[in-house]
Amino acid sequence: MPEMYFHVRWPDGVTQRCYSPSTVVEDYFVPGGQYALADFVERSRTALGIAGERVKEKFGFFCTGAADQLAQIERTAAAYAAVSDAKVTVESLTGADGSTR
């Protein structure tokens, strides 16, 4: 599977590299895109769910890496739930080799 990373900046400026086992994240995020916190979490949930299912179709098991990444995103997002108008920026999308998408 062509794994990817999406690099995000949380509302307080902290950055995080997030993993996806599939390029499907390109359908949900654009480099430089800024998303309301709830929208970012929902897009992540959808994209990583599809990515995990693609792994299951190919290898016969759901990708725990996708599930773990989603859990981490949800935990981090919960810390900003009280921040009004919280936004998450997707700074870049990169391939496993570090190439920019």
Rosetta silent file (secondary structure, phi, psi, omega in degrees, C-alpha in Angstrom):
SEQUENCE: MPEMYFHVRWPDGVTQRCYSPSTVVEDYFVPGGQYALADFVERSRTALGIAGERVKEKFGFFCTGAADQLAQIERTAAAYAAVSDAKVTVESLTGADGSTR
SCORE:     score description
SCORE:     0.000 S_00000001
   1 L     0.000  142.496  179.031    0.000    0.000    0.000 S_00000001
   2 L   -82.768   89.153 -177.706    1.302    3.494   -0.740 S_00000001
   3 L   -68.296  155.118 -178.991    1.475    4.943    2.762 S_00000001
   4 E  -139.499  165.980  172.909    1.399    8.695    3.294 S_00000001
   5 E  -127.303  141.617  171.809    1.837   11.258    6.007 S_00000001
   6 E  -120.692  126.243 -174.759   -0.183   14.393    6.564 S_00000001
   7 E   -98.175  122.915 -174.942    1.516   17.053    8.613 S_00000001
   8 E  -120.473  153.351  173.237   -0.837   19.152   10.722 S_00000001
   9 E  -117.981  120.130 -178.899   -0.619   22.256   12.886 S_00000001
  10 L   -78.334  168.459 -174.985   -2.998   22.293   15.844 S_00000001
  11 L   -54.855  -27.565 -179.356   -4.651   25.509   17.137 S_00000001
  12 L   -92.131    6.201  178.096   -1.782   26.231   19.567 S_00000001
  13 L    93.470   -7.758  177.818    0.866   25.882   16.849 S_00000001
  14 L   -67.719  136.333  178.895    2.041   22.397   17.804 S_00000001
  15 E  -105.922  155.106 -178.327    2.767   20.294   14.715 S_00000001
  16 E  -147.350  139.493  173.185    2.225   16.583   14.267 S_00000001
  17 E   -96.907  121.364 -177.768    3.032   14.060   11.550 S_00000001
  18 E  -109.596  143.932 -175.462    0.048   11.773   11.010 S_00000001
  19 E  -100.524  141.268  169.134    0.149    8.386    9.261 S_00000001
  20 E  -136.376  134.794  178.236   -2.155    6.927    6.642 S_00000001
  21 L   -78.245    3.503 -175.395   -1.666    3.519    5.014 S_00000001
  22 L  -145.977  156.200  177.311   -3.282    4.873    1.828 S_00000001
  23 H   -76.625    1.652 -178.527   -3.229    7.907   -0.436 S_00000001
  24 H   -57.345  -23.716  179.451   -6.957    8.385    0.205 S_00000001
  25 H   -60.306  -24.298  177.295   -6.086   11.275    2.539 S_00000001
  26 H   -64.832  -21.694  177.508   -5.402   13.299   -0.620 S_00000001
  27 H   -80.883  -13.133 -174.599   -9.155   13.175   -1.258 S_00000001
  28 L  -117.113  -19.438 -178.970   -9.899   14.764    2.126 S_00000001
  29 L  -134.070  147.340  173.523   -7.065   17.222    2.774 S_00000001
  30 L  -121.712  142.981  176.724   -5.124   19.732    0.714 S_00000001
  31 L   -57.276  131.273 -178.109   -1.719   21.150    1.624 S_00000001
  32 L    86.512   -6.724 -179.134   -2.248   24.516    3.272 S_00000001
  33 L   -69.580  139.731  178.578   -5.895   23.742    3.942 S_00000001
  34 E  -115.469  130.257 -173.483   -7.347   25.031    7.189 S_00000001
  35 E  -127.070  140.697  171.595  -10.211   23.096    8.768 S_00000001
  36 E   -59.193  146.809 -174.594  -12.496   23.709   11.702 S_00000001
  37 H   -50.585  -51.473 -177.997  -11.544   21.297   14.479 S_00000001
  38 H   -63.535  -38.098  178.418  -14.693   19.159   14.210 S_00000001
  39 H   -65.814  -42.266  178.067  -14.419   19.062   10.410 S_00000001
  40 H   -60.138  -45.044 -179.836  -10.775   17.995   10.611 S_00000001
  41 H   -63.857  -43.135 -179.292  -11.631   15.165   13.007 S_00000001
  42 H   -65.927  -42.366  176.917  -14.527   14.003   10.823 S_00000001
  43 H   -62.212  -41.617  178.068  -12.399   14.111    7.658 S_00000001
  44 H   -62.361  -44.763 -179.932   -9.672   12.169    9.485 S_00000001
  45 H   -59.357  -45.610 -179.250  -12.207    9.611   10.695 S_00000001
  46 H   -67.255  -51.220 -176.700  -13.542    9.102    7.171 S_00000001
  47 H   -62.181  -46.015 -178.269  -10.165    9.037    5.391 S_00000001
  48 H   -71.905  -28.758  173.882   -8.478    6.736    7.900 S_00000001
  49 H   -65.146  -45.465  177.236  -11.520    4.467    7.970 S_00000001
  50 H   -63.489  -43.611 -179.975  -11.356    4.081    4.195 S_00000001
  51 H   -59.611  -45.018  178.687   -7.584    3.596    4.363 S_00000001
  52 H   -62.365  -38.621  178.293   -7.977    0.864    6.972 S_00000001
  53 H   -67.975  -35.254  177.747  -10.614   -0.871    4.866 S_00000001
  54 H   -63.392  -39.665  176.722   -8.339   -0.759    1.811 S_00000001
  55 H   -63.297  -42.822  180.000   -5.682   -2.571    3.829 S_00000001
  56 H   -61.099  -42.251  178.985   -8.302   -5.121    4.907 S_00000001
  57 H   -62.298  -38.705 -175.982   -9.360   -5.707    1.299 S_00000001
  58 H   -82.210  -40.245 -172.089   -5.772   -6.264    0.213 S_00000001
  59 H  -113.320   -9.535  177.407   -4.329   -8.143    3.194 S_00000001
  60 L    90.555    4.591  177.087   -7.353   -9.547    5.026 S_00000001
  61 L  -145.745  148.162  179.352   -7.014   -7.453    8.206 S_00000001
  62 L   -70.942  144.504 -178.021   -7.842   -3.890    9.211 S_00000001
  63 L   -76.617  112.583  178.430   -4.841   -1.572    9.586 S_00000001
  64 H   -68.790  -26.529  177.156   -4.149   -0.951   13.272 S_00000001
  65 H   -62.361  -40.829  177.541   -1.859    1.926   12.286 S_00000001
  66 H   -66.231  -43.796  179.240   -4.828    3.801   10.815 S_00000001
  67 H   -64.241  -41.922  178.450   -6.948    3.081   13.882 S_00000001
  68 H   -64.279  -40.592  179.668   -4.148    4.150   16.235 S_00000001
  69 H   -64.593  -43.172  178.201   -3.601    7.365   14.288 S_00000001
  70 H   -60.867  -43.627  179.134   -7.294    8.211   14.420 S_00000001
  71 H   -59.915  -40.902  178.892   -7.362    7.588   18.182 S_00000001
  72 H   -65.606  -42.056  177.409   -4.395    9.926   18.609 S_00000001
  73 H   -61.418  -45.017 -178.950   -6.084   12.626   16.498 S_00000001
  74 H   -63.727  -40.348  177.415   -9.291   12.301   18.525 S_00000001
  75 H   -64.147  -44.769 -179.487   -7.385   12.551   21.839 S_00000001
  76 H   -65.070  -45.043 -179.865   -5.456   15.597   20.675 S_00000001
  77 H   -60.207  -36.221 -179.848   -8.558   17.285   19.275 S_00000001
  78 H   -59.754  -30.350  179.672  -10.387   16.779   22.580 S_00000001
  79 L   -68.562  -19.647 -179.109   -7.798   19.012   24.247 S_00000001
  80 L  -106.000    6.412 -174.815   -8.912   21.900   22.000 S_00000001
  81 L   -57.800  -31.931 -178.153  -12.658   21.320   22.282 S_00000001
  82 L   -86.286   -5.795 -179.436  -13.140   24.390   24.501 S_00000001
  83 L   -80.714  119.571 -178.967  -11.176   26.675   22.153 S_00000001
  84 L   -71.034  139.407  178.882  -13.640   28.795   20.198 S_00000001
  85 L    56.892   35.872 -179.548  -13.172   28.734   16.434 S_00000001
  86 L   -65.199  134.252  179.844  -10.310   26.204   16.722 S_00000001
  87 E  -124.755  147.837  175.002   -8.690   25.453   13.373 S_00000001
  88 E  -119.571  132.030  178.995   -6.304   22.738   12.226 S_00000001
  89 E  -106.937  130.751  172.767   -4.009   23.384    9.266 S_00000001
  90 E   -89.662  107.013 -174.892   -2.761   20.591    7.039 S_00000001
  91 E   -76.035  -37.802  179.951    0.706   21.876    6.265 S_00000001
  92 E  -162.260  161.885  171.284    1.726   19.175    3.810 S_00000001
  93 E  -120.540  131.062 -179.181    1.108   15.708    2.440 S_00000001
  94 E  -134.462  151.843  174.393    4.143   13.517    1.882 S_00000001
  95 E   -77.915  173.054 -179.907    4.855   10.053    0.621 S_00000001
  96 L   -60.936  -27.197  179.950    6.664    7.474    2.711 S_00000001
  97 L   -85.789    2.249  178.907    9.901    8.529    1.004 S_00000001
  98 L    90.653   -2.193  179.661    9.366   12.144    2.102 S_00000001
  99 L   -69.183  138.721  179.354    8.361   13.391   -1.332 S_00000001
 100 E   -76.099  139.075 -179.840    5.822   16.210   -1.277 S_00000001
 101 L   -97.969    0.000    0.000    2.441   15.459   -2.830 S_00000001
